[in-house]
Amino acid sequence: MLATSLTPVWAQDNKAVTIVLNEEVDVLEPCMATRSNIGRVILGNVNETLTELDVRGDQGLMPRLAESWEQMEDGSWRFHLRQGVTFSDGSTFDAQDVKHSFDRVFDPTITCEAARYFGGMTVAANVVDDQTIDFVVDPVQPILPLLLSLVTIVPAETPIEFVRDPVGTGPYAVTEWSPGQQIVLTRRDDYWGEAPEVTQATYVVRTDPAVRAAMVEAGEADIAPTISQDDATNTATDIPYLNSETVYLRLDASQAPVNDVRVRRAINMAIDREAFIGTLVPQDALLATAIYPPTTQGWNPDVQVPAYDPEGAKALLEEARADGVPVDTPITIFARTANFPNVTEVMEAIQQMLQEAGFTVELQMVEVAEHEVYYSKPYPTDRGVYIIAAMHDNRMGDPSFSAYFKYHSEGRQSGISDPHVDDLITRASAATGEERNKLWSELQAYVHDEVVADVLLFHMVGFARVAERIDWTPTIATNSQLQLSEIGFKE
């Protein structure tokens, strides 16, 4: 079987690596690379972006396919593109490719995940010449260069439909994809940048974190980016790292009984978050009061975690019941299988806590493709009342990468519709300096305390197992991006 031979992966080529992931990759579509299970394979490896956020140092936003950029007097942004770049199919990279890639992301005939970060704004990509492109944004966006670090570039000839064999400017090309078995990336000889040390990477999937850890220990894999805290027992190979993932439950306020704020408060009060820390969730994980981590701009330290109060939850349910709210309506929790270590056990415990508080709750663990059906609009209308459990990644340092699509009335993954939330998001996204901080801080408090939009659970901590021959350490971005060019080999 693939990647389970007793022969070490480096026996034939000591610069080839095997990476064992926790989830299957359902598509290899570049415009979906902001989704973690896809981004870990192709983002930065096969398909590149105009800009790139430095997560290993303090350089901030760095050039990638754009060499420089500046904001014009009218608030638009001009990008100057790198020359001498080719795609893996041999075609030359230019501004037409950037325009097509950007327009493709927003084409209504496909649903690209990258589009969600540009909610509430209109953006036009205008070619100036082969190496220059302007982005005209309404309202003016002070962080547009940072937003463009999430738009992957494909050739202008790429069809407006999901592709199976992605073509990019990155240092690797996809040379094999056997769904359910393995994906192979091979280093390009004609890459425009410095050649990475890794010559080839094979990706396999094992949903059990203990199996992933054992594969690295046995020499059957080189890197397991996600293992459980319980398996992280070898200080020579196991590395803890802060990641940017927040575990939460999205509540759909358009469905009864969840449309009653008392019911949403009761759900929050019924969950004993502290009980998970150091047991099913790593000891260093933080309890969440926002959908993004505390390092994010405009963080509001005054927002408090809801107190565990099952009796108070029961009282709220009875109050709602007396007013005719159908609190006995069955609710299903949909959670993503292998989303993070112990996810099934965490969700089973939450199910039990909600049941003890008086809710009628079922739990269904589903694969990533089915999970997406419930996670993004249009939401299914024939599945009954449900709560979606998920992890959200915001490693970019600004709430813009979460707020619109999670909370705006038109947001692709929003469960609420509140005019004040919409107004705060619109104003904060266009603001700068202290005004931006103030508005984001106000939004965090309002969404959490007044709207009770969701059940925020944990800011997660990750653990990776890395073979001793490999020179690589995980970062805050590892759960969503693993660049092979950052991997070296020890002597």
Secondary structure, 3 states (H helix, E strand, C coil): CCCCCCCCCCCCCCCEEEEEECCCCCCCCHHHCCCHHHHHHHECCCECCCEEECCCCCCCEEECCEEEEEECCCCCEEEEECCCCECCCCCECCHHHHHHHHHHHCCCCCCCHHHHHHCCCEEEEEEEECCEEEEEEECCCCCHHHHHHHCCCCCCCCCCCCCCCCCCCCCEEEEEEECCCEEEEEECCCCCCCCCCCCEEEEEECCCHHHHHHHHHCCCCCEECCCCHHHCCCCCCEEEEEEEEEEEEECCCCCCCCCCHHHHHHHHHCCCHHHHECCCECCCCEECCCCCCCCCCCCCCCCCCCCCCHHHHHHHHHHHHHCCCCCCCCEEEEEECCCCCCHHHHHHHHHHHHHHCCCCEEEEEECHHHHHHHHCCCCCCCCCEEEEEEEEECCCCCHHHCHHHHHCCCCCCCCCCCHHHHHHHHHHHHCCHHHHHHHHHHHHHHHHHHHCCEEEEEEEEEEEEECCCEECCCCCCCCCCCCHHHCEECC
